[in-house]
């Protein structure tokens, strides 16, 4: 993984896009923000940091050695996003298991599908940046 123009642009665009999807899903569609018990500013700060980290991890997975076997950039973005999305879903369920006693299987499946779709879109953004942004110092290894 090289820290070049492609990395920084895809990291930033991926973070912004996934954050906006998160905000739409939880803030507008599910209206979860009304249920938080701490200042809204904290939520914004923590989620911005979280989505920068998710985007970095997604880029690392996208550029990992096993993913290099997938030659189509867009398929690699979809597979990377699906993997990262599923792992994030699993971690979030394990972390919130004590406060999510009343979840149904429908809710869990919908949340899993949404998380995977959100990260797939982030992976597709990274793939698009990889294709359309040129970096003269970049060499594919």
ZALOSE-741730 format. One record per atom (N, C-alpha, C, CB): residue number from 1; atom name; y, z, x. Coordinates in steps of 0.001 Angstrom, whole numbers, plus 500000, padded with zeros to 6 digits. Atoms other than C-alpha are relative to their C-alpha. Last residue first. Glycine has a CB too. Layout:
BEGIN
 num atome      y      z      x
 NUM    CA      Y      Z      X
...
This chain:
BEGIN
 num atome      y      z      x
 141     N 501084 499595 499093
 141    CA 495787 492328 503181
 141     C 498714 500075 499238
 141    CB 500300 501352 500671
 140     N 501171 499532 500745
 140    CA 498545 490412 501391
 140     C 498888 500322 500984
 140    CB 499528 498939 498962
 139     N 501206 500768 499673
 139    CA 501605 490125 503594
 139     C 498854 500617 499227
 139    CB 499707 499992 501549
 138     N 501262 499657 500657
 138    CA 505048 491217 502434
 138     C 498880 499063 500453
 138    CB 500157 499938 498468
 137     N 500786 499171 499084
 137    CA 507955 490963 504896
 137     C 498609 500268 499446
 137    CB 500716 501322 500269
 136     N 500368 500787 498820
 136    CA 509476 488022 503026
 136     C 499149 500791 500979
 136    CB 501244 499500 500701
 135     N 499595 499136 498900
 135    CA 509409 489972 499790
 135     C 499518 499305 501267
 135    CB 499409 501475 499861
 134     N 500436 500358 498659
 134    CA 509250 487855 496687
 134     C 500544 500994 501007
 134    CB 500446 498578 500357
 133     N 499061 499487 498995
 133    CA 509411 489183 493178
 133     C 499455 499665 501375
 133    CB 500220 501545 499847
 132     N 498686 500638 500024
 132    CA 507693 487005 490563
 132     C 501009 500510 501033
 132    CB 500578 500166 498663
 131     N 500015 501460 500034
 131    CA 503966 487640 490985
 131     C 501394 499411 500220
 131    CB 499436 499514 498670
 130     N 500759 500482 498838
 130    CA 504002 491281 492093
 130     C 500031 498475 500067
 130    CB 498539 500500 499943
 129     N 499114 499847 498842
 129    CA 506715 492032 489551
 129     C 499314 499454 501245
 129    CB 500396 501487 500207
 128     N 498933 500990 500143
 128    CA 504494 490609 486820
 128     C 500966 500065 501174
 128    CB 500756 500212 498686
 127     N 500571 501312 499678
 127    CA 501518 492618 488027
 127     C 501060 498917 499932
 127    CB 498847 499664 499049
 126     N 500224 500042 498552
 126    CA 503567 495803 488053
 126     C 499439 498654 500426
 126    CB 499051 501121 500430
 125     N 498671 500115 499386
 125    CA 504798 495091 484533
 125     C 499855 499924 501513
 125    CB 500907 501199 499600
 124     N 499574 501393 500155
 124    CA 501213 494447 483459
 124     C 501394 499772 500579
 124    CB 499979 499601 498523
 123     N 500749 500819 499049
 123    CA 500160 497798 484898
 123     C 500379 498531 499914
 123    CB 498513 500157 499764
 122     N 499466 499712 498666
 122    CA 502926 499582 482977
 122     C 499306 499179 501071
 122    CB 499860 501480 500318
 121     N 498702 500684 499965
 121    CA 501789 497827 479795
 121     C 500680 500244 501342
 121    CB 500910 500482 498839
 120     N 500291 501431 499841
 120    CA 498244 498951 480576
 120     C 501301 499214 500048
 120    CB 499099 499483 498846
 119     N 500208 500250 498577
 119    CA 499581 502499 481076
 119     C 499622 498540 500277
 119    CB 498915 500928 500537
 118     N 498755 499722 499279
 118    CA 501042 502626 477573
 118     C 499852 499687 501490
 118    CB 500416 501470 499808
 117     N 499087 501135 500220
 117    CA 497966 500964 476070
 117     C 501305 500176 500769
 117    CB 500298 499836 498503
 116     N 500519 501142 499252
 116    CA 495672 503571 477674
 116     C 500922 498797 499835
 116    CB 498572 499650 499537
 115     N 499795 499714 498580
 115    CA 497802 506440 476398
 115     C 499526 498832 500858
 115    CB 499265 501289 500403
 114     N 498586 500137 499668
 114    CA 497975 504903 472914
 114     C 500237 500211 501493
 114    CB 500835 500992 499188
 113     N 499645 501429 500044
 113    CA 494216 504382 472735
 113     C 501460 499802 500378
 113    CB 499733 499411 498595
 112     N 500641 500662 498858
 112    CA 493550 507951 473856
 112     C 500390 498527 500056
 112    CB 498467 500139 499919
 111     N 499278 499571 498806
 111    CA 496068 509386 471379
 111     C 499434 499329 501251
 111    CB 499937 501527 500143
 110     N 498701 500649 500040
 110    CA 494555 507343 468550
 110     C 500822 500349 501243
 110    CB 500756 500403 498731
 109     N 500202 501421 499705
 109    CA 491065 508461 469550
 109     C 501323 499241 500002
 109    CB 499041 499375 498981
 108     N 500362 500155 498583
 108    CA 492096 512121 469726
 108     C 499825 498529 500377
 108    CB 498709 500771 500306
 107     N 498812 499722 499196
 107    CA 493890 511987 466383
 107     C 499705 499794 501480
 107    CB 500497 501432 499751
 106     N 499062 501114 500205
 106    CA 490926 510329 464695
 106     C 501238 500166 500870
 106    CB 500409 499901 498520
 105     N 500478 501077 499141
 105    CA 488557 512889 466258
 105     C 500899 498773 499849
 105    CB 498534 499643 499663
 104     N 501171 500694 500525
 104    CA 490607 515595 464598
 104     C 499593 498914 500993
 104    CB 500289 499392 498590
 103     N 500021 501455 499826
 103    CA 492927 518006 466351
 103     C 498716 499423 499419
 103    CB 500131 499621 501495
 102     N 500124 500668 501294
 102    CA 493311 521501 464933
 102     C 500006 498473 500107
 102    CB 501120 500443 499093
 101     N 501226 499637 500723
 101    CA 492615 523502 468057
 101     C 499761 499162 498750
 101    CB 500051 501454 499615
 100     N 500297 501146 500857
 100    CA 495240 521794 470216
 100     C 498696 500221 499238
 100    CB 499916 498709 500834
  99     N 498965 500116 501032
  99    CA 496923 524747 471879
  99     C 499735 498848 499038
  99    CB 501359 499818 500647
  98     N 499804 498735 500705
  98    CA 493924 525927 473930
  98     C 501053 499895 498899
  98    CB 500397 501083 500982
  97     N 501118 499690 500894
  97    CA 492821 522401 474834
  97     C 500244 501283 499205
  97    CB 498709 500127 500802
  96     N 499476 499499 501279
  96    CA 496230 521453 476232
  96     C 498915 500427 499027
  96    CB 500851 498948 499353
  95     N 498899 499064 499794
  95    CA 495241 521121 479894
  95     C 500465 500617 498685
  95    CB 501165 499299 500686
  94     N 500526 498795 499350
  94    CA 491840 519566 479139
  94     C 501097 501052 500158
  94    CB 499395 499651 501376
  93     N 500824 499293 500984
  93    CA 493370 517121 476658
  93     C 499451 501288 500595
  93    CB 498843 499106 499511
  92     N 499117 499377 500993
  92    CA 496142 516138 479084
  92     C 499209 500758 498941
  92    CB 500875 498940 499331
  91     N 499314 498849 499406
  91    CA 493655 515584 481907
  91     C 500873 500695 498966
  91    CB 500852 499562 501205
  90     N 500995 498944 499771
  90    CA 491429 513349 479762
  90     C 500671 501254 500558
  90    CB 498896 499508 500969
  89     N 500416 499474 501298
  89    CA 494388 511294 478495
  89     C 499039 501175 500188
  89    CB 499337 498890 499151
  88     N 498891 499179 500484
  88    CA 495776 510908 482015
  88     C 499661 500620 498648
  88    CB 501285 499162 499892
  87     N 499987 498765 499204
  87    CA 492370 509717 483235
  87     C 501125 500925 499536
  87    CB 500162 499675 501506
  86     N 501120 499172 500432
  86    CA 492143 507204 480383
  86     C 499968 501327 500759
  86    CB 498681 499250 500196
  85     N 499750 499486 501347
  85    CA 495618 505848 481057
  85     C 498894 500910 499511
  85    CB 500174 498860 499036
  84     N 499005 498929 499876
  84    CA 494969 505534 484797
  84     C 500282 500618 498635
  84    CB 501308 499464 500627
  83     N 500578 498877 499247
  83    CA 491788 503548 484219
  83     C 500959 501179 500070
  83    CB 499625 499557 501413
  82     N 501021 499375 500843
  82    CA 493288 501361 481481
  82     C 499372 501205 500701
  82    CB 498913 498978 499630
  81     N 499355 499249 501068
  81    CA 496402 500678 483547
  81     C 499003 500719 499114
  81    CB 500846 499085 499165
  80     N 499348 498836 499389
  80    CA 494390 499658 486595
  80     C 500646 500876 498945
  80    CB 501049 499557 501023
  79     N 501069 499086 499594
  79    CA 492160 497384 484500
  79     C 500598 501271 500621
  79    CB 499041 499303 501006
  78     N 500629 499451 501206
  78    CA 495151 495759 482763
  78     C 498940 501031 500372
  78    CB 499372 498874 499153
  77     N 499048 499105 500653
  77    CA 497099 495305 485997
  77     C 499418 500670 498776
  77    CB 501239 499245 499617
  76     N 499943 498799 499168
  76    CA 494039 493866 487789
  76     C 500968 501014 499397
  76    CB 500423 499644 501442
  75     N 501230 499269 500323
  75    CA 493600 491447 484877
  75     C 499957 501295 500809
  75    CB 498737 499127 500289
  74     N 499823 499408 501316
  74    CA 497250 490439 485344
  74     C 498765 500777 499559
  74    CB 500325 498925 498985
  73     N 499042 498897 499977
  73    CA 496985 489909 489090
  73     C 500088 500714 498654
  73    CB 501371 499489 500398
  72     N 498944 500299 500955
  72    CA 493831 487785 488855
  72     C 500928 501216 499907
  72    CB 499406 499632 498599
  71     N 499033 500939 499426
  71    CA 491854 488357 492049
  71     C 501145 499642 499056
  71    CB 499293 498746 500412
  70     N 499557 500690 501214
  70    CA 489982 491489 491016
  70     C 501149 499097 500417
  70    CB 500436 501018 498856
  69     N 501089 500906 500381
  69    CA 488265 492458 494266
  69     C 500295 499259 498699
  69    CB 498701 500778 499861
  68     N 499746 501282 499327
  68    CA 491610 493891 495428
  68     C 498898 498989 499699
  68    CB 500119 500208 501518
  67     N 499277 500885 500911
  67    CA 491056 496591 492809
  67     C 500310 498648 500631
  67    CB 501285 500659 499552
  66     N 500905 500540 501030
  66    CA 488367 498200 494969
  66     C 500697 499029 499042
  66    CB 499391 501141 499200
  65     N 500979 500953 499470
  65    CA 490809 498397 497932
  65     C 499026 499486 498935
  65    CB 499221 500644 501126
  64     N 501154 499423 499313
  64    CA 493617 500077 496047
  64     C 498991 498920 500398
  64    CB 499323 501048 499108
  63     N 500099 500510 498630
  63    CA 496850 498194 495252
  63     C 498785 500520 500755
  63    CB 501240 500356 500761
  62     N 499880 501460 500040
  62    CA 496651 498663 491468
  62     C 499784 499397 501384
  62    CB 501377 499589 499454
  61     N 501275 500490 500532
  61    CA 495437 502246 491946
  61     C 499994 498476 499995
  61    CB 499749 500548 498570
  60     N 501025 499724 498986
  60    CA 498404 503024 494211
  60     C 498631 499509 499539
  60    CB 499942 501506 500313
  59     N 499827 500989 498932
  59    CA 500789 501306 491767
  59     C 498935 500189 501084
  59    CB 501416 500107 500615
  58     N 500427 501298 500522
  58    CA 499394 503358 488889
  58     C 500130 498912 501058
  58    CB 500818 499627 498762
  57     N 501469 499985 500016
  57    CA 499736 506541 490936
  57     C 499466 498665 499511
  57    CB 499471 501145 499107
  56     N 500449 500028 498602
  56    CA 503386 505731 491666
  56     C 498478 499953 500074
  56    CB 500531 501232 500767
  55     N 499757 501354 499502
  55    CA 504037 504879 488012
  55     C 499552 499861 501449
  55    CB 501484 499642 499873
  54     N 501003 500878 500613
  54    CA 502420 508132 486908
  54     C 500155 498577 500521
  54    CB 500121 500023 498459
  53     N 501296 499724 499363
  53    CA 504555 510093 489395
  53     C 498908 499090 499433
  53    CB 499609 501482 499806
  52     N 499897 500508 498623
  52    CA 507800 508450 488244
  52     C 498671 500202 500720
  52    CB 501151 500711 500774
  51     N 500194 501450 500055
  51    CA 506605 509045 484686
  51     C 500264 499323 501340
  51    CB 500901 499399 498944
  50     N 501393 500356 500292
  50    CA 506098 512753 485326
  50     C 499785 498491 500024
  50    CB 499585 500558 498641
  49     N 500765 499739 498773
  49    CA 509504 513192 486972
  49     C 498541 499573 499808
  49    CB 500079 501508 500388
  48     N 499543 500999 499025
  48    CA 511190 511541 483973
  48     C 499218 500162 501304
  48    CB 501534 500138 500262
  47     N 500667 501271 500292
  47    CA 509013 513631 481647
  47     C 500463 498885 500934
  47    CB 500253 499597 498555
  46     N 501423 499948 499662
  46    CA 510030 516895 483309
  46     C 499292 498675 499732
  46    CB 499321 501107 499217
  45     N 500163 499899 498544
  45    CA 513763 516089 483258
  45     C 498527 499959 500384
  45    CB 500646 501295 500529
  44     N 499558 501256 499394
  44    CA 513762 514889 479629
  44     C 499755 500028 501503
  44    CB 501493 499745 499702
  43     N 500978 501035 500339
  43    CA 511686 517836 478425
  43     C 500364 498684 500674
  43    CB 499914 499812 498474
  42     N 501164 499754 499148
  42    CA 513937 520257 480274
  42     C 498934 498937 499759
  42    CB 499421 501406 499739
  41     N 499679 500502 498659
  41    CA 516972 518682 478617
  41     C 498837 500206 500959
  41    CB 501252 500691 500546
  40     N 500319 501425 499976
  40    CA 515379 519293 475187
  40     C 500269 499395 501380
  40    CB 500811 499257 498933
  39     N 498882 500947 500062
  39    CA 515535 523043 475790
  39     C 499560 498537 500172
  39    CB 501019 500349 501068
  38     N 499163 499829 498819
  38    CA 512327 524922 475036
  38     C 501092 498944 499952
  38    CB 499163 499894 501322
  37     N 499414 498666 500028
  37    CA 510138 525460 471970
  37     C 500843 500297 501236
  37    CB 498913 501033 499869
  36     N 499985 499329 498698
  36    CA 509208 521838 471278
  36     C 500774 501314 499905
  36    CB 500623 499084 501083
  35     N 500947 498894 499911
  35    CA 508366 520884 467684
  35     C 500067 500760 501323
  35    CB 498612 499484 499798
  34     N 499508 498905 500842
  34    CA 511379 518687 466931
  34     C 499133 501246 500127
  34    CB 500056 499559 498542
  33     N 498932 499300 499286
  33    CA 510449 516479 469890
  33     C 500581 501152 499186
  33    CB 501104 499027 500367
  32     N 500462 498785 499326
  32    CA 507139 515584 468274
  32     C 501127 500819 500611
  32    CB 499018 499639 501070
  31     N 498965 498989 500182
  31    CA 508702 513059 465851
  31     C 499600 501351 500601
  31    CB 500305 500164 498521
  30     N 500656 498739 500351
  30    CA 505450 511064 465841
  30     C 500985 501137 499737
  30    CB 499057 500404 501101
  29     N 501129 500214 500889
  29    CA 507103 507612 465696
  29     C 499365 501323 499550
  29    CB 498960 499130 500688
  28     N 499651 500739 501218
  28    CA 510553 508358 467079
  28     C 498821 499953 499030
  28    CB 500451 498572 500350
  27     N 498705 499636 500550
  27    CA 510272 511005 469780
  27     C 500313 499351 498669
  27    CB 501058 499653 500963
  26     N 499899 498572 500309
  26    CA 506594 510965 470681
  26     C 501313 500379 499317
  26    CB 499848 500801 501264
  25     N 501201 499467 500641
  25    CA 505866 507233 470498
  25     C 500198 501442 499554
  25    CB 498809 499910 500948
  24     N 500161 500603 501324
  24    CA 509366 505898 471212
  24     C 498839 500656 499253
  24    CB 499767 498478 500121
  23     N 498913 499493 500829
  23    CA 509937 508334 474082
  23     C 499896 499450 498569
  23    CB 501363 499630 500620
  22     N 500249 498588 500298
  22    CA 506544 507595 475608
  22     C 501041 500525 499016
  22    CB 500015 500842 501296
  21     N 501130 499998 500931
  21    CA 507167 503842 475349
  21     C 499646 501424 499584
  21    CB 498778 499312 500634
  20     N 499472 500449 501291
  20    CA 510586 504327 476951
  20     C 498894 499957 498948
  20    CB 500656 498614 500139
  19     N 499207 498906 500553
  19    CA 508993 506378 479741
  19     C 500559 499614 498626
  19    CB 501150 500375 500964
  18     N 500945 499020 500532
  18    CA 506339 503691 480287
  18     C 500732 501197 499399
  18    CB 499040 500466 501099
  17     N 500692 500552 501169
  17    CA 509050 501038 480597
  17     C 499046 501025 499387
  17    CB 499227 498729 500388
  16     N 499067 500122 501126
  16    CA 511281 503074 482891
  16     C 499281 499537 498742
  16    CB 501133 499026 500343
  15     N 499606 498658 500447
  15    CA 508467 504128 485204
  15     C 500882 499929 498764
  15    CB 500733 500746 501119
  14     N 501157 499398 500658
  14    CA 507042 500607 485416
  14     C 500325 501377 499448
  14    CB 498833 500094 500967
  13     N 500161 500639 501312
  13    CA 510479 499169 486133
  13     C 498812 500570 499230
  13    CB 499828 498493 500167
  12     N 498877 499663 500867
  12    CA 511104 501708 488934
  12     C 499838 499405 498596
  12    CB 501303 499513 500624
  11     N 500050 498564 500227
  11    CA 507688 501444 490557
  11     C 501089 500406 499010
  11    CB 500158 500770 501330
  10     N 501057 499751 500983
  10    CA 507657 497657 490131
  10     C 499875 501484 499681
  10    CB 498663 499465 500511
   9     N 499636 500596 501298
   9    CA 511046 497303 491801
   9     C 498931 500291 498958
   9    CB 500203 498475 500137
   8     N 498887 499264 500614
   8    CA 510276 499769 494588
   8     C 500390 499438 498633
   8    CB 501210 499974 500923
   7     N 500366 498635 500377
   7    CA 506835 498366 495372
   7     C 501134 500675 499251
   7    CB 499627 500820 501239
   6     N 500901 500080 501159
   6    CA 507882 494726 495290
   6     C 499612 501392 499508
   6    CB 498735 499199 500357
   5     N 499215 500328 501191
   5    CA 510815 495447 497594
   5     C 499134 499958 498752
   5    CB 500704 498665 500183
   4     N 499088 501128 499830
   4    CA 508594 497123 500161
   4     C 500737 499748 498686
   4    CB 499231 498725 500457
   3     N 498767 499636 500683
   3    CA 506637 500332 500576
   3     C 501038 498926 500283
   3    CB 500507 501403 500452
   2     N 498784 500119 499202
   2    CA 503281 498892 501491
   2     C 501220 500333 499161
   2    CB 500129 498591 500588
   1     N 498831 500000 500844
   1    CA 500000 500000 500000
   1     C 501236 500000 500893
   1    CB 499996 501216 499038
